[in-house]
Amino acid sequence: MSIKVQSLSKHYDTQKSVDNISFSADTGRIIGFLGPNGAGKSTTMKMLAGYLQPTSGSAELCGLDVQKQPLEVKRIMGYLPEQTPLYADMYVKEFLLFVANTYGLKHPALKVQETIKAVGLDAEQFKKIAMLSKGYKQRVGLAQAIIHDPKVLILDEPTSGLDPNQLTEIRALIRTLGKNKTVILSTHIMQEVEAVCDEVIIINKGRIVANATIDALKATHKTESLEDIFRKLTS
């Protein structure tokens, strides 16, 4: 089990941002974490990545406790937050080399070139990050998340703000990455889940209201429209 979440909660005073959720995911699966704005998606992603302390409950990645073994977890996890933190004054290749060296990778220059090719940054690698479009900045963010070949990828709204061509390319890349990794991506876009994901978890007001494959959800609710299911479960 690559991801195992048990009774995970995050409370702010009386507000329950995430309320006692549990789920798991296997290697080679892409999980869509779907919910309306404010449902608790980003809060959950931050807790999974170890950047936010839960109020209660636990999360494990590849058998490692996110809170008790943070350094070990970061070696096997890649994380792309919704607002990608990048060094705007650095060049793309320079930034990725910095990330590779931070992880202590062997042959960092070679790893940088392989990653640049994988995410389609060949033509942009000698540009300053500040000069890149939103779509290419997303690619740089994805590159820093996968450069150390993590077993688990946590992607928070990975296609936010991209144009249609960029959407298609990034979704194809995520599908490729999901063949031998566990990928969990949060989104509020139903078409994204159908285009990319093997399974979907729907969260509403901090609680999980559905957790199944897309086909199983459609069969249960006797509809071919994921949008109808989403509206019914989150209204």
N, C-alpha and C positions, 0 to 999 in steps of 0.2 A: 504494500500500500504506500504510494508516494506521498499522498496528502491524507492526514487523518485529523479531523477537527471534532472535539468533544465538548459540548455544553459551553461554547464560547460566548462571552457577553462583554459588552462595553457600555457602561453607564456614565452619564454626566449628570450628577445630582439625581434628580428624579426622571431624567430623560433616558430612555433605553435605546441607544443608537443601534446596538446589536444585542439581541435578546435570546440567549440560550440556544445557539444553533449548533448542529452536528452534521457532518457529511464526510465522505471520503472519495478518493480518486486514485485510479491505477495508472501505471506507466503507459504511455502511448495513447492517452485520452486527452481531448481538449474539452474543458468544462466551461460553459458559458454561465457567468454569474450575472443574472439579469434582474433588473429592478428599476422602478421609477427613481427620479432624483430624490435624494434624502432617505433612501430605503436602508442604507447601511453598507452599500457595496464597497466604497473606498475605505471605510473604517475596517471592514473585514480584511481587505487586501493588505492594509497597513499592519494589522495584527499578524497575518500569515507571514509577512515579510520581516517581522520583528521590529518594526519601527513604531509600534504603538503597544503599550502594555494593556492586556485585557483586564477587565474587572474580575472575571472568573473564567474557568474553563481552560482548555489547553489546545495547542495546535502542534502537530508533528509533520516534518517533511523528511521522507525517507528514513523514518524511525528516530529522527533527531528532534528533541524538544526545542521549539522556537525560542522560548524564554530562558531555558536552562543551558542551552548549548548554542548561543547566538553566533559565535565565530564559525563553528562547524557548519551551521545552517547556511551562512552566507557563502561558503565555498561551494555548496551544491545547489544554490538558488540564484536565479536571475530575476530582477525586479525592475519593472518599468512603471513608475508612478504616473498619475494623470498629468501632473505638471512636471515634465522631464527636467531634472536639474543638470544643466550643461554649462561648461565653461565657455562662454560666448567668445572670448578673446583668443581661444586656442584654435588651431587648425584641426580639422577632422582627424587626420592621421596622427597628429601629435596627441590629441586627447585620448584616442583609443590606445596608443602606446603607453600613455600614463596609466590608464585603467589596467592594461595587461601587466604592467610592472607592479601595480598595487596588489594584484592577485599573485604575484611571484611566478608567472607562467614561464615555462621553458620556451625558448625561441620566440620571444614576444613579437618581434618584427614580422615573422612568418604568420603568427596567429592573427595579427592585425590585418595583414593582407587577405588572409582567408575570410575573415569576418567582413571586411569591406566588400569583398566580392559577393558574399552570401546575402548581404542586405542591399546590394545595388548602389554602393557609394563610390564606385571607381572614379567617376567623372568629378566627384565633389571632394575627394580626399585631401586636396591641397588648398581648399577654401577654408576661411574662418567660419566657425559655427554661426556667428552672428549674421553672416551673409546668406545663410541657407533659408529655403522656404520652410513652412511648417511641416510639410511632408518629409523633407530631408532631415529636419531636426528629429522627427519621430524615428527615422531610420538610424540616426546616430544613437538615440536613446535605446533602441532595440539592439544595436550593435554592442553597446556597453553591457546590456543585460545578458547577452549570449556569448561574449568573447571567451569566457572561462569554461564553456561547454557545460552549463548547469544541468542537473537532472530535472529540476522543477522551474517552470517559468511562471511568474505572476505578473500579469499585464492589466493595468488599470486604465480603462478607456483608451486602448492603443491606437484607435483610428479617429480619435476626436479631432475635428477640424480639417480632415483631409478631403481633397477633391476626389471625384469618382475614379479617375485613373489610379491615384495613389491608394485609394481604398482597395481596389482590386489587387494591386501588387502586394500591399502589406498583408491582406487576408491570405493570399497565396503563400507568402512567406511563413505566416503563422501555421498554416496547414502542414507545410513541409517540416517545420520545427516540431510539430506535434506527433510526428511519426515515431520518434524515439525519446520523447520527453513527456512529462506531464505538464500540461498548460492549463492554467485557469485565468480566464480573462473576464473582467467586469465590463458591462456595457448596458446602455438603456436602449440599444438599437436591435430590434427583433430580427431584422434581415441579416445582421452580423452573426447572430447565433445560428441561424439556419444555414448561412454560407460557410461557417467555419467549424462549428462545435459538434461533438459527438453526443454530449449530454448537456442538460440545462438545469441550473438551480435558480428558481425564482424566489427573490426575497422581497418582502413588503413590510414596512414599519418595523424593521429589525428582526423579523422572523422568516424562516424558510416556509414557503407555502407550496412548493413543488420541487421535486428532485427526481428526474427520470431522463431517459432518452427522449428526443423530440418526437419520434414515432410513437413511443409509449404514451406520451402526454396527449398526442392527437387522438390516439385510440381511446384513451380514458374519457376524454371530453367530447368524443364523437364529432370532431371538426378537423379540417385541414388547415385552419388558420391559427398560427401561434399567437397572432395579435389578439384574436378573440379570447384565447386561453389566458393571455397576460391580462387583458382588461377585466376578465371575470375574477381572476385571483387577486388583483391589486386594487379593485374598486372599493 
